Amino acid sequence: LYGPSEDTTYSTWCRVSQEQRPTIGQPIANTRMYILDTRYQPAPVGVPGELCIAGDGLARGYLHQPDLTAERFIELKLFGSTERVYKAGDRARWLPDGHLEYLGRLDHQIKLRGFRIEPGEIEAVLCEHEAVREAVVVLRGTADNPTLAAYVTSATDEDVALTPHLRDWLTTRLPAYMMPGFFTQLDKLPLTPNGKIDRQALPAPDTVQHSTQLIAPQNDLERTLAQDWQHLLSLDTVGRNTNFFECGGNSLIAVRLHQQLQRQGHELKLTDLFHYPTIALLARHLRSTQHPSFKRTLPHKQTRASSQHRQRRRRARHHHDSQR
């Protein structure tokens, strides 16, 4: 069942089984549901929009709150008739089978590095994983480095670590800008007194992932890189096997790291940070390019030139003998 108190509690229903992903179904009797775009026009099937409710269950408004009533209860011309609808503030879309799919709250929408992101879409994809029971995605990090953080609970009672597998699993299902930087597994999600997820009570994200043991940097170069990463990613500690992009790094921070390494005298391409994402790999690459040896190419060129010269001499000698 789905519905807000502004529409007498229940507005849609659906019968589901354990084998299928639940939807919020179809409207109950004497209730009409609309998915509207930002211009209050009906959205086509499959296109997300704001869920709006009309019908006999609508409340008159909010007691002694005329401004809020006028904001949330509006009159629209829909399909040739005037409807009084309640703007639920929920994001949803029609499915081809006539059911409604709930995609999350509009007020949870995130704008990150120029992209508008619906956490509900990421949460829905996470819940498609057979080992995930619940998922919630929020914005975490600092003002200079905001990052998506995903929190999940296990669908089984077994003590299984989910987070090492979720990043690879999401890579083929989400665009890069929607990929969470942090994954944290919880026994259960914190709830408010009325049973909804308490996003403010979520713990700080797990910033050390994909490694059961944090290995300390082993030389001066690795220690310098570790300090750079700690500063740019706002981390307390990193290991030589820590992955830059799995602990909050993104393309914008990679540009800053690239510039910082260049100021330190290292010659590298920006793409090298993507090819060598751990401190150990990047340090090894920087050492290999720090003092490039031209002696390996020079003899090759001399040998090639000498070979060509010998061939010309043989041809000239052959021509001279044939003339004789």
KEKE-3310 file (N, C-alpha, C; in steps of 0.2 Angstrom, whole numbers, plus 5000, padded with zeros to 4 digits):
npx = (5004:5002:5003:4999:4995:4988:4979:4970:4977:4979:4982:4986:4988:4996:4998:5011:5024:5037:5046:5047:5051:5044:5031:5022:5010:4993:4980:4968:4950:4940:4951:4964:4979:4993:5007:5018:5027:5039:5032:5019:5013:5007:5018:5026:5024:5036:5044:5051:5043:5034:5024:5007:4991:4973:4955:4942:4947:4955:4962:4955:4965:4979:4977:4975:4985:4986:4995:5004:4994:4990:5001:5003:4991:4984:4975:4973:4972:4969:4969:4957:4949:4946:4956:4958:4973:4984:5001:5012:5026:5034:5044:5041:5036:5026:5025:5026:5016:5006:5007:5014:5030:5039:5051:5058:5060:5057:5063:5075:5083:5099:5112:5126:5142:5137:5127:5111:5105:5095:5094:5085:5085:5097:5097:5086:5092:5103:5095:5091:5101:5104:5109:5106:5096:5090:5093:5101:5105:5115:5122:5138:5154:5165:5163:5171:5173:5161:5153:5144:5137:5133:5123:5120:5110:5111:5103:5102:5105:5118:5135:5141:5152:5146:5150:5163:5159:5149:5153:5159:5148:5139:5145:5142:5128:5125:5128:5144:5144:5134:5139:5142:5154:5157:5154:5144:5141:5127:5120:5107:5096:5095:5080:5067:5055:5042:5045:5052:5066:5080:5090:5098:5104:5113:5129:5146:5153:5161:5177:5188:5190:5188:5199:5206:5216:5226:5240:5254:5263:5278:5290:5298:5292:5280:5275:5274:5264:5253:5251:5247:5235:5227:5226:5218:5207:5202:5205:5209:5219:5228:5232:5245:5239:5227:5213:5211:5199:5190:5189:5183:5188:5187:5185:5187:5195:5205:5211:5216:5225:5234:5239:5246:5256:5263:5268:5277:5287:5285:5283:5269:5254:5236:5228:5235:5233:5221:5224:5233:5228:5231:5241:5253:5254:5254:5266:5276:5275:5278:5291:5297:5296:5303:5317:5320:5328:5338:5347:5342:5335:5343:5354:5347:5342:5354:5359:5349:5351:5365:5363:5355:5364:5374:5366:5365:5378:5380:5371:5377:5390:5386:5380:5391:5399:5391:5392:5405)
npy = (4994:5011:5029:5046:5055:5066:5061:5053:5042:5029:5026:5019:5002:4986:4969:4958:4946:4936:4934:4944:4961:4974:4986:5001:4999:5001:5014:5015:5013:5027:5035:5045:5045:5054:5057:5070:5083:5096:5106:5104:5095:5079:5065:5054:5036:5028:5039:5048:5058:5070:5063:5065:5067:5064:5064:5057:5055:5066:5078:5093:5103:5110:5113:5129:5133:5141:5145:5134:5125:5131:5129:5115:5109:5110:5117:5110:5108:5094:5082:5087:5091:5099:5097:5095:5093:5084:5088:5076:5076:5065:5055:5047:5034:5029:5012:5000:4990:4997:4999:5009:5015:5018:5031:5038:5053:5069:5080:5075:5075:5077:5088:5086:5090:5096:5088:5082:5071:5058:5050:5039:5032:5026:5019:5010:5002:4996:4988:4978:4969:4953:4950:4961:4969:4982:4999:5015:5031:5045:5061:5064:5069:5083:5101:5105:5093:5084:5069:5054:5043:5026:5016:5000:4985:4968:4954:4942:4931:4928:4931:4941:4950:4964:4975:4975:4969:4977:4989:4985:4978:4988:4995:4992:4995:5008:5026:5034:5046:5044:5034:5029:5035:5029:5014:5007:4994:4990:4983:4986:4999:5016:5022:5034:5039:5037:5027:5029:5030:5037:5048:5057:5051:5042:5033:5040:5037:5022:5023:5016:5004:4988:4982:4971:4973:4986:4992:5000:5014:5011:5018:5034:5041:5034:5038:5052:5053:5047:5057:5067:5062:5060:5073:5079:5071:5071:5062:5051:5042:5032:5018:5009:5001:5007:5012:5026:5030:5023:5028:5040:5048:5058:5064:5077:5080:5072:5079:5090:5083:5078:5091:5094:5084:5087:5099:5095:5090:5078:5069:5065:5059:5064:5054:5044:5043:5036:5024:5019:5017:5015:5019:5011:5007:5019:5025:5016:5018:5031:5031:5024:5032:5043:5045:5044:5033:5036:5028:5016:5018:5024:5015:5006:5014:5017:5005:5001:5011:5007:4995:4998:5005:4995:4987:4995:4996:4983:4982:4991:4985:4973:4978:4984:4973:4966:4975:4973)
npz = (5000:4996:5001:5006:5021:5017:5007:5013:5019:5011:4994:4983:4978:4978:4974:4978:4976:4983:4973:4964:4961:4971:4967:4968:4963:4958:4957:4970:4971:4966:4965:4957:4949:4944:4934:4933:4924:4926:4921:4924:4915:4909:4911:4899:4898:4907:4909:4922:4935:4945:4957:4958:4966:4964:4967:4977:4990:4994:5006:5013:5016:5025:5042:5047:5039:5027:5016:5014:5011:4998:4991:4990:4987:4972:4957:4941:4923:4916:4904:4898:4908:4924:4938:4955:4963:4974:4977:4979:4981:4979:4968:4954:4941:4927:4923:4909:4911:4918:4931:4945:4948:4962:4965:4974:4985:4980:4987:4991:4981:4973:4968:4960:4955:4944:4939:4941:4953:4957:4972:4975:4963:4962:4974:4971:4961:4968:4977:4968:4968:4973:4986:4994:5005:5010:5005:5005:4999:5001:5002:5006:5014:5012:5009:4999:4993:4990:4990:4985:4996:5000:5009:5015:5019:5023:5014:5019:5034:5035:5039:5028:5018:5009:5003:4995:4983:4977:4970:4958:4953:4951:4941:4928:4927:4931:4927:4927:4935:4944:4953:4969:4980:4992:5001:5014:5025:5035:5050:5052:5046:5052:5060:5060:5073:5067:5059:5047:5036:5045:5039:5044:5055:5050:5051:5049:5033:5027:5024:5021:5010:5001:5005:5017:5025:5029:5022:5026:5018:5009:5006:5003:4992:4991:5004:5002:4992:4999:5009:5000:4995:5007:5011:5000:4999:5011:5021:5036:5036:5024:5014:5005:4996:4994:4984:4974:4968:4975:4987:4988:4978:4962:4945:4945:4957:4954:4944:4951:4959:4949:4945:4957:4958:4947:4950:4960:4952:4945:4930:4921:4914:4914:4913:4918:4931:4931:4926:4935:4949:4963:4977:4977:4964:4957:4962:4958:4944:4943:4947:4937:4926:4930:4928:4913:4902:4888:4882:4879:4867:4858:4854:4847:4836:4830:4827:4818:4808:4804:4799:4788:4781:4778:4770:4759:4755:4751:4740:4732:4730:4724:4712:4706:4704:4695:4684:4681)
capx = (5000:5006:4998:5001:4989:4984:4974:4967:4982:4981:4980:4988:4989:4998:4999:5017:5027:5044:5050:5047:5052:5038:5030:5017:5004:4988:4976:4962:4944:4939:4957:4967:4986:4996:5015:5018:5034:5040:5027:5013:5011:5008:5024:5025:5026:5043:5048:5050:5040:5031:5017:5001:4985:4967:4950:4938:4951:4959:4960:4953:4971:4982:4974:4978:4991:4984:5001:5006:4989:4990:5007:5003:4985:4983:4970:4976:4968:4972:4965:4951:4945:4950:4957:4961:4977:4989:5008:5015:5033:5037:5046:5038:5035:5022:5028:5022:5010:5001:5009:5018:5036:5042:5059:5061:5058:5060:5067:5081:5087:5106:5115:5133:5146:5133:5122:5105:5105:5090:5096:5081:5086:5103:5094:5082:5097:5106:5091:5091:5106:5101:5111:5104:5089:5088:5099:5100:5111:5115:5128:5143:5160:5166:5160:5176:5174:5155:5153:5139:5138:5128:5122:5116:5109:5111:5096:5103:5108:5125:5140:5144:5154:5143:5153:5168:5157:5144:5155:5160:5141:5135:5148:5138:5121:5124:5133:5150:5142:5130:5142:5144:5161:5158:5149:5145:5136:5125:5115:5100:5096:5092:5073:5063:5050:5037:5047:5055:5074:5083:5096:5103:5107:5117:5135:5151:5154:5167:5181:5193:5186:5191:5205:5205:5222:5229:5247:5257:5267:5285:5296:5297:5288:5273:5272:5272:5258:5248:5249:5243:5228:5224:5224:5213:5201:5200:5205:5214:5224:5227:5237:5248:5234:5220:5211:5210:5192:5186:5189:5180:5191:5183:5189:5189:5200:5211:5214:5220:5231:5238:5243:5250:5261:5267:5272:5282:5292:5283:5280:5264:5247:5231:5225:5239:5229:5215:5228:5237:5224:5233:5248:5259:5255:5256:5273:5280:5274:5282:5299:5299:5297:5307:5323:5319:5334:5337:5352:5339:5332:5349:5358:5342:5342:5361:5359:5345:5355:5370:5360:5353:5370:5377:5362:5366:5385:5380:5368:5382:5395:5383:5379:5398:5402:5388:5395:5412)
capy = (5000:5018:5035:5051:5057:5071:5058:5048:5037:5024:5029:5014:4995:4981:4962:4956:4940:4937:4933:4950:4968:4977:4993:5004:4997:5005:5018:5012:5016:5034:5039:5046:5046:5058:5058:5077:5085:5102:5111:5101:5091:5072:5062:5048:5030:5026:5045:5050:5065:5071:5060:5069:5063:5067:5060:5058:5055:5072:5082:5100:5106:5110:5117:5135:5134:5143:5146:5128:5122:5133:5127:5108:5107:5115:5115:5109:5106:5088:5078:5090:5093:5103:5092:5097:5087:5085:5086:5072:5077:5059:5054:5040:5034:5023:5006:4998:4986:5001:5000:5014:5013:5024:5032:5042:5059:5075:5084:5071:5076:5079:5091:5085:5091:5098:5083:5081:5064:5055:5044:5034:5028:5022:5014:5005:4997:4992:4983:4973:4964:4948:4950:4968:4970:4989:5003:5022:5034:5052:5065:5065:5072:5090:5106:5105:5086:5080:5062:5050:5037:5021:5011:4994:4980:4961:4951:4935:4932:4926:4937:4941:4957:4965:4981:4974:4967:4981:4994:4981:4976:4994:4999:4990:4997:5016:5030:5036:5052:5041:5029:5031:5035:5025:5009:5005:4989:4991:4978:4989:5006:5019:5024:5039:5037:5035:5021:5030:5030:5043:5049:5061:5046:5037:5035:5042:5032:5018:5026:5011:4998:4984:4979:4968:4975:4992:4991:5006:5016:5008:5022:5041:5043:5032:5042:5058:5052:5046:5063:5071:5059:5062:5081:5080:5066:5072:5055:5051:5037:5028:5013:5008:4997:5011:5014:5033:5032:5020:5031:5047:5052:5059:5066:5084:5079:5069:5085:5093:5078:5079:5097:5094:5080:5091:5104:5091:5088:5072:5069:5060:5061:5064:5047:5039:5042:5031:5017:5017:5021:5014:5022:5007:5006:5025:5026:5012:5021:5038:5029:5021:5038:5049:5046:5040:5032:5037:5024:5010:5019:5026:5010:5003:5018:5016:4998:5001:5015:5003:4989:5001:5007:4989:4985:4999:4994:4976:4983:4994:4980:4968:4982:4985:4966:4964:4979:4970)
capz = (5000:4996:5001:5011:5025:5013:5003:5018:5020:5006:4988:4978:4981:4973:4977:4976:4978:4985:4967:4960:4964:4972:4964:4972:4961:4954:4962:4973:4968:4967:4966:4951:4950:4938:4934:4930:4923:4929:4918:4926:4910:4910:4908:4895:4901:4908:4911:4929:4936:4952:4958:4960:4968:4964:4969:4983:4996:4995:5011:5012:5016:5031:5047:5049:5035:5020:5011:5013:5007:4992:4988:4989:4984:4966:4952:4935:4918:4914:4900:4896:4914:4929:4943:4961:4965:4979:4975:4984:4983:4977:4961:4951:4934:4925:4920:4903:4913:4921:4938:4947:4951:4966:4964:4980:4987:4976:4991:4992:4975:4974:4963:4961:4949:4938:4937:4946:4954:4961:4976:4974:4957:4964:4979:4967:4957:4973:4979:4963:4970:4977:4993:4997:5008:5010:5003:5006:4997:5004:5000:5012:5012:5014:5004:4993:4990:4991:4987:4986:5000:5000:5015:5013:5024:5020:5013:5023:5041:5035:5040:5022:5016:5003:4999:4990:4977:4975:4966:4952:4951:4949:4936:4922:4928:4932:4924:4932:4939:4949:4956:4975:4982:4998:5003:5021:5026:5042:5052:5050:5044:5058:5058:5064:5077:5063:5055:5041:5037:5048:5035:5048:5060:5047:5053:5044:5028:5028:5019:5019:5007:4996:5008:5023:5029:5027:5021:5026:5012:5011:5004:5003:4987:4993:5009:5000:4989:5004:5012:4995:4995:5014:5011:4994:5000:5018:5025:5041:5034:5017:5013:4998:4992:4994:4977:4974:4966:4979:4994:4987:4972:4956:4940:4947:4962:4950:4940:4957:4961:4944:4945:4962:4956:4942:4954:4963:4947:4942:4923:4920:4911:4919:4912:4922:4938:4931:4925:4941:4954:4970:4979:4975:4957:4954:4964:4953:4937:4943:4947:4930:4921:4933:4925:4907:4899:4881:4879:4876:4860:4854:4850:4842:4830:4827:4824:4812:4803:4802:4795:4782:4777:4776:4764:4753:4752:4748:4734:4727:4728:4719:4706:4703:4701:4689:4679:4678)
cpx = (5004:5001:5000:4994:4985:4979:4971:4971:4984:4978:4981:4989:4992:5000:5006:5019:5034:5049:5051:5048:5046:5037:5025:5010:5000:4984:4970:4956:4943:4945:4961:4974:4989:5004:5016:5025:5034:5035:5020:5009:5012:5014:5022:5026:5034:5047:5046:5047:5038:5025:5012:4995:4979:4961:4946:4941:4955:4957:4958:4960:4974:4979:4978:4984:4989:4989:5003:5000:4989:4996:5006:4997:4983:4978:4974:4971:4972:4967:4958:4947:4949:4950:4960:4966:4982:4996:5011:5022:5037:5039:5044:5038:5030:5026:5023:5015:5005:5002:5013:5024:5038:5049:5062:5058:5061:5065:5074:5086:5094:5108:5123:5137:5143:5128:5117:5104:5099:5092:5092:5082:5092:5101:5090:5087:5101:5102:5089:5096:5103:5103:5109:5097:5086:5094:5096:5106:5110:5122:5132:5149:5160:5163:5165:5176:5167:5155:5147:5141:5132:5128:5117:5115:5109:5104:5097:5106:5115:5129:5144:5146:5151:5148:5159:5166:5152:5147:5156:5153:5138:5138:5145:5131:5120:5130:5138:5148:5137:5133:5144:5151:5162:5152:5150:5139:5134:5121:5108:5100:5092:5085:5071:5058:5044:5039:5050:5063:5076:5090:5101:5107:5112:5125:5140:5152:5161:5171:5187:5190:5191:5198:5204:5211:5225:5236:5250:5262:5274:5291:5294:5292:5280:5270:5270:5265:5252:5246:5245:5236:5224:5222:5218:5207:5199:5199:5210:5220:5223:5233:5240:5244:5227:5219:5208:5202:5187:5185:5187:5183:5187:5187:5191:5195:5206:5215:5219:5226:5236:5243:5248:5256:5266:5271:5278:5288:5291:5281:5275:5258:5242:5228:5229:5236:5224:5218:5231:5234:5226:5240:5254:5260:5257:5264:5278:5280:5279:5289:5301:5300:5301:5313:5323:5326:5334:5342:5348:5336:5338:5352:5353:5342:5349:5361:5355:5348:5361:5368:5358:5359:5374:5373:5364:5373:5384:5377:5373:5387:5392:5382:5386:5400:5398:5390:5401:5410)
cpy = (5006:5023:5039:5052:5062:5068:5052:5042:5032:5027:5024:5007:4991:4974:4960:4949:4941:4937:4940:4957:4972:4984:4995:5003:5002:5009:5014:5015:5023:5038:5039:5048:5049:5058:5065:5079:5092:5108:5109:5097:5083:5069:5056:5042:5029:5033:5047:5057:5065:5067:5064:5065:5067:5062:5061:5058:5061:5076:5089:5104:5106:5115:5123:5137:5136:5143:5139:5124:5124:5131:5119:5106:5112:5112:5115:5107:5100:5084:5081:5092:5096:5098:5096:5091:5089:5083:5083:5073:5071:5059:5047:5040:5028:5018:5004:4994:4990:5002:5006:5012:5019:5024:5036:5049:5065:5079:5081:5072:5079:5082:5090:5086:5093:5093:5083:5074:5063:5049:5038:5029:5023:5017:5008:4999:4993:4987:4978:4967:4959:4948:4956:4968:4977:4993:5010:5025:5042:5055:5066:5068:5080:5095:5106:5098:5082:5074:5058:5044:5033:5017:5006:4989:4973:4958:4944:4936:4930:4932:4937:4949:4959:4971:4980:4972:4972:4986:4991:4980:4982:4997:4998:4993:5005:5020:5032:5041:5050:5036:5032:5030:5030:5020:5007:5000:4990:4984:4980:4996:5010:5022:5030:5036:5034:5030:5022:5031:5037:5044:5053:5057:5041:5039:5037:5036:5028:5020:5022:5005:4994:4981:4977:4971:4981:4992:4998:5008:5013:5012:5030:5043:5040:5036:5049:5058:5051:5052:5067:5068:5060:5069:5082:5076:5067:5066:5055:5047:5033:5023:5012:5005:5001:5013:5022:5034:5028:5022:5039:5051:5052:5062:5073:5084:5076:5074:5089:5089:5079:5085:5097:5090:5083:5096:5101:5089:5081:5073:5064:5064:5061:5057:5042:5038:5037:5024:5015:5020:5020:5018:5018:5007:5013:5027:5022:5015:5027:5036:5027:5027:5044:5050:5042:5039:5032:5032:5018:5011:5021:5020:5007:5007:5017:5010:4998:5005:5011:4998:4992:5002:5001:4986:4989:4998:4988:4977:4986:4989:4975:4972:4982:4978:4964:4968:4976:4964)
cpz = (5000:4997:5007:5015:5021:5008:5007:5018:5014:4999:4982:4982:4976:4977:4974:4979:4980:4979:4963:4964:4965:4969:4969:4969:4957:4959:4964:4970:4970:4968:4959:4952:4943:4940:4930:4929:4927:4927:4920:4920:4911:4907:4904:4900:4901:4910:4918:4930:4943:4952:4961:4961:4967:4966:4975:4990:4998:5002:5009:5012:5023:5036:5048:5045:5028:5015:5009:5009:5000:4988:4986:4986:4978:4961:4945:4930:4915:4910:4899:4902:4919:4935:4949:4963:4970:4976:4980:4986:4982:4970:4959:4944:4933:4922:4914:4905:4917:4928:4939:4950:4955:4966:4969:4980:4982:4981:4993:4986:4976:4968:4964:4955:4943:4936:4943:4947:4959:4965:4975:4968:4959:4969:4976:4964:4963:4976:4974:4965:4975:4985:4997:4999:5007:5008:5003:5003:4999:5001:5007:5009:5014:5008:4998:4990:4992:4987:4989:4991:5001:5006:5013:5019:5020:5020:5017:5030:5041:5036:5033:5020:5009:4999:4994:4983:4973:4969:4959:4949:4948:4943:4929:4922:4929:4929:4929:4937:4945:4954:4963:4977:4988:4999:5010:5022:5034:5044:5051:5049:5050:5055:5063:5068:5073:5058:5048:5042:5039:5044:5040:5053:5057:5049:5047:5040:5030:5022:5018:5017:5003:4999:5015:5028:5025:5027:5021:5020:5014:5009:5004:4998:4989:4999:5007:4996:4994:5007:5007:4995:5002:5013:5006:4996:5007:5022:5030:5039:5027:5017:5006:4993:4991:4987:4978:4973:4970:4986:4993:4981:4966:4951:4942:4952:4958:4946:4945:4959:4955:4944:4951:4961:4951:4945:4958:4959:4944:4935:4922:4917:4916:4919:4916:4929:4937:4929:4931:4947:4962:4971:4976:4968:4954:4956:4959:4946:4937:4943:4940:4925:4924:4930:4918:4904:4891:4878:4876:4869:4856:4850:4845:4835:4826:4824:4817:4806:4800:4797:4788:4777:4775:4770:4758:4750:4749:4741:4729:4725:4723:4712:4702:4700:4695:4683:4676:4674)
residu = (LEU:TYR:GLY:PRO:SER:GLU:ASP:THR:THR:TYR:SER:THR:TRP:CYS:ARG:VAL:SER:GLN:GLU:GLN:ARG:PRO:THR:ILE:GLY:GLN:PRO:ILE:ALA:ASN:THR:ARG:MET:TYR:ILE:LEU:ASP:THR:ARG:TYR:GLN:PRO:ALA:PRO:VAL:GLY:VAL:PRO:GLY:GLU:LEU:CYS:ILE:ALA:GLY:ASP:GLY:LEU:ALA:ARG:GLY:TYR:LEU:HIS:GLN:PRO:ASP:LEU:THR:ALA:GLU:ARG:PHE:ILE:GLU:LEU:LYS:LEU:PHE:GLY:SER:THR:GLU:ARG:VAL:TYR:LYS:ALA:GLY:ASP:ARG:ALA:ARG:TRP:LEU:PRO:ASP:GLY:HIS:LEU:GLU:TYR:LEU:GLY:ARG:LEU:ASP:HIS:GLN:ILE:LYS:LEU:ARG:GLY:PHE:ARG:ILE:GLU:PRO:GLY:GLU:ILE:GLU:ALA:VAL:LEU:CYS:GLU:HIS:GLU:ALA:VAL:ARG:GLU:ALA:VAL:VAL:VAL:LEU:ARG:GLY:THR:ALA:ASP:ASN:PRO:THR:LEU:ALA:ALA:TYR:VAL:THR:SER:ALA:THR:ASP:GLU:ASP:VAL:ALA:LEU:THR:PRO:HIS:LEU:ARG:ASP:TRP:LEU:THR:THR:ARG:LEU:PRO:ALA:TYR:MET:MET:PRO:GLY:PHE:PHE:THR:GLN:LEU:ASP:LYS:LEU:PRO:LEU:THR:PRO:ASN:GLY:LYS:ILE:ASP:ARG:GLN:ALA:LEU:PRO:ALA:PRO:ASP:THR:VAL:GLN:HIS:SER:THR:GLN:LEU:ILE:ALA:PRO:GLN:ASN:ASP:LEU:GLU:ARG:THR:LEU:ALA:GLN:ASP:TRP:GLN:HIS:LEU:LEU:SER:LEU:ASP:THR:VAL:GLY:ARG:ASN:THR:ASN:PHE:PHE:GLU:CYS:GLY:GLY:ASN:SER:LEU:ILE:ALA:VAL:ARG:LEU:HIS:GLN:GLN:LEU:GLN:ARG:GLN:GLY:HIS:GLU:LEU:LYS:LEU:THR:ASP:LEU:PHE:HIS:TYR:PRO:THR:ILE:ALA:LEU:LEU:ALA:ARG:HIS:LEU:ARG:SER:THR:GLN:HIS:PRO:SER:PHE:LYS:ARG:THR:LEU:PRO:HIS:LYS:GLN:THR:ARG:ALA:SER:SER:GLN:HIS:ARG:GLN:ARG:ARG:ARG:ARG:ALA:ARG:HIS:HIS:HIS:ASP:SER:GLN:ARG)
# end
